[in-house]
Amino acid sequence: MKIKNIFSFIDKISFTYKTSILLFIIIGGMILIIILSQISIYTVKHDFDILFEKRTKPIIKLEAIKDAYVVNIHDTLYDVYHKNITLEQSYDVLNLGKQLIEKNWNKYLEITFSKKYETSLVTKIIKKFFIIGNPDKNKILQNSIISNINDKNKNIEVIVNEIILELSNKNYDAASSLIEHVNIEINTISIYITNLTNYDLKMAISERKDTQTVFNTLAMILNISIVWVFLFSIILSIVIIIHFKKLHFGLEEAVNEKTKELQALNDSLEKRIQNEVADSRKKDFIMFQQSRLASLGEMIANIAHQWRQPLGSLMMIVQGIQTKMELGKLTPEIVEEKVNDAILLADNMSNTLEDFKSFFKPNRDEEEFSLKDCIKNSFELSKYVLDKEKIELHLKILHDVKIHGFYNELSHVFLNIISNSKDALISKEHKRLIEITVKKSRNNIRINIVDNGGGINAKVLPHIFEPYYTTKYKSAGTGIGLYMSKQIIEKHMLGTIDCKNVYYKIANQNFENCTLFTITIPANKGDKNND
C-alpha cells in the first residue's frame, strides 16, 4: 500500500521535475559515492600511517632505553668495579648513556602525548556517532608506569653518582653494594618499559580493530548510498517510462482523431477543388489576356522612352534646315550633313524596335565592339538636344576597349543616363557639364558618368532603379529607363551599376552635389586586344 502511495505521489509530479529529480539523484549519488570512497581511502590510509608511527616509534625508543641502561650503565659500572676500564673512561660512557636515555625517553613522551598522532576528524565523528571502541582507554596505568620510570631514572642517576664517588674514594665494598642496588633498579625499569611496550602493542591491536570497524562502517554507508541511488533511479525510471507510455497512447489517439478529421476534410475539399479549378481556368484565361495587354503596353512605353530623345533630335535637325533656308544659308553640304544625321537617328530608332523585340530572347548572339565607338554613338544621338540646352559633354577615354556583349543595349544605357542628366541640368543656371570617363583595371572595366545637376534627393536615391519609379511628370517619363539599364548591365553584361551623390571635379572645376553613375563590367567580357 505504501509503495502504491509513493508511485501515486511521484506520478502527480510534472514530467520536467521528474527528469530533474532523476538527474539530480544520479549525478548527486555518483558524486556522493565518489566522495565517500575517497574519504574512506584517505581516512584508512591516514589512520594506518599515524597509528603505525605512533605505536612503533615509542617501542623502538623504549628498547633503546633498555639497551642504554644495560650497556652504558650496568656494564660500565661492572667494568669500572672490576678495573677493566679506568674511572675517567667511565665518565664519557655514563654521560653518553645518560644522554641517550634522556633523549629517547623525551621522544617517547612526545610521541605518546602529541596531538600530531591523533586519528582523523572523520574517524572521530564515526566513532562518536556509531560508538566504536572504548573512548576511555586505560590512561591511569600508562601514567603510573611513566611516573615510576621517572622516579627510577632519578634514583639510578643519584645512585650512579654515589657509586662514582665511592669508587673514586676506593671504597669498593660500599660501591659493590650500590652496584647491586643499581642493577635491581635497572631490572625494575626494564620491567616497567616492558609493561609500556605491552601497553602500546595492546593499544595498536585495539586501534587496528577500531580502524577496521571505521572502514567497515564507511563501506556500509557507501553500499547503502549505492543501493539508495540505484533504487530511486529505478523507481523514477519506471515512472518516466509509464509517463512516456501514457504520452505515446495519448498522442496516438490524438493522431487518429486528427486523421479522421483530415479524411473528412479531404472528402469535402475534392468537390471544392473541382469547383475552384473550373473558376481558376476562367480566371487564368482572363489574366492571360490582361498579361498580353500589359506586356504590350510595357513594350510600347519602353519604345516611347527610347524614341523620345532621337525624335527630339530629328525635330532639331528639321528646324535647323528650315532656319538656314529662311536665312539663305542652306547649302548642299549642310543638307547632306543634316540628312546623314537624320538617317543615323532613324537607324537608331529602327534598332530600338529590334532590340525590344528580342530583349527577352535567350538565343541572341553577342558581338565584339568598341566601347569608345558605343559611347560616341550615344553622344551623337544626343548632341542636338545637348547643344540646344547648352550642355557640354566631355569624354575622357585614354585607351579604346573592346567589349563582348550587345552594342545597342549598352548604347541605350548611355542614352538613358545622358537623358536623365540633361533633365537635371535644364533647370540650372550655372555652367552645365557632363563627363564620361573610362578606366580599365586588370579585372574590371569602369565607366563613370557624372553631371553637375545638383545631385539626387537622398530619399529618392535608393529607389531610382525600381521599375515605374519616377519623379518626373507622366508626360516626361515612365520610370522604366534606369530599371531597364540595370537589367541590361546586370543580366546581359554580367556587371553592376550604382549611383551616388559626390563632390567632383569636372573640366578643372570643383562642384558639390554631383550625380555619379558607375558602371562596372568584368574584364573577361571586355578587351581581348591591347588597351
C-alpha positions, 0 to 999 in steps of 0.5 A: 500500500505504501509503495502504491502511495509513493508511485501515486505521489511521484506520478502527480509530479510534472514530467520536467521535475521528474527528469530533474529529480532523476538527474539530480539523484544520479549525478548527486549519488555518483558524486556522493559515492565518489566522495565517500570512497575517497574519504574512506581511502584517505581516512584508512590510509591516514589512520594506518600511517599515524597509528603505525608511527605512533605505536612503533616509534615509542617501542623502538625508543623504549628498547633503546632505553633498555639497551642504554641502561644495560650497556652504558650503565650496568656494564660500565659500572661492572667494568669500572668495579672490576678495573677493566676500564679506568674511572675517567673512561667511565665518565664519557660512557655514563654521560653518553648513556645518560644522554641517550636515555634522556633523549629517547625517553623525551621522544617517547613522551612526545610521541605518546602525548602529541596531538600530531598522532591523533586519528582523523576528524572523520574517524572521530565523528564515526566513532562518536556517532556509531560508538566504536571502541572504548573512548576511555582507554586505560590512561591511569596505568600508562601514567603510573608506569611513566611516573615510576620510570621517572622516579627510577631514572632519578634514583639510578642517576643519584645512585650512579653518582654515589657509586662514582664517588665511592669508587673514586674514594676506593671504597669498593665494598660500599660501591659493590653494594650500590652496584647491586642496588643499581642493577635491581633498579635497572631490572625494575625499569626494564620491567616497567618499559616492558609493561609500556611496550605491552601497553602500546602493542595492546593499544595498536591491536585495539586501534587496528580493530577500531580502524577496521570497524571505521572502514567497515562502517564507511563501506556500509554507508557507501553500499547503502548510498549505492543501493539508495541511488540505484533504487530511486533511479529505478523507481523514477525510471519506471515512472518516466517510462509509464509517463512516456507510455501514457504520452505515446497512447495519448498522442496516438489517439490524438493522431487518429482523431486528427486523421479522421478529421483530415479524411473528412476534410479531404472528402469535402475539399475534392468537390471544392477543388473541382469547383475552384479549378473550373473558376481558376481556368476562367480566371487564368484565361482572363489574366492571360489576356490582361498579361498580353495587354500589359506586356504590350503596353510595357513594350510600347512605353519602353519604345516611347522612352527610347524614341523620345530623345532621337525624335527630339533630335530629328525635330532639331535637325528639321528646324535647323534646315528650315532656319538656314533656308529662311536665312539663305544659308542652306547649302548642299553640304549642310543638307547632306550633313543634316540628312546623314544625321537624320538617317543615323537617328532613324537607324537608331530608332529602327534598332530600338524596335529590334532590340525590344523585340528580342530583349527577352530572347535567350538565343541572341548572339553577342558581338565584339565592339568598341566601347569608345565607338558605343559611347560616341554613338550615344553622344551623337544621338544626343548632341542636338538636344545637348547643344540646344540646352547648352550642355557640354559633354566631355569624354575622357577615354585614354585607351579604346576597349573592346567589349563582348556583349550587345552594342545597342543595349549598352548604347541605350544605357548611355542614352538613358543616363545622358537623358536623365542628366540633361533633365537635371541640368535644364533647370540650372543656371550655372555652367552645365557639364557632363563627363564620361570617363573610362578606366580599365583595371586588370579585372574590371572595366569602369565607366563613370558618368557624372553631371553637375545637376545638383545631385539626387534627393537622398530619399529618392536615391535608393529607389531610382532603379525600381521599375515605374519609379519616377519623379518626373511628370507622366508626360516626361517619363515612365520610370522604366529607363534606369530599371531597364539599364540595370537589367541590361548591365546586370543580366546581359553584361554580367556587371553592376551599376550604382549611383551616388551623390559626390563632390567632383571635379569636372573640366578643372572645376570643383562642384558639390552635389554631383550625380555619379553613375558607375558602371562596372563590367568584368574584364573577361567580357571586355578587351581581348586586344591591347588597351 
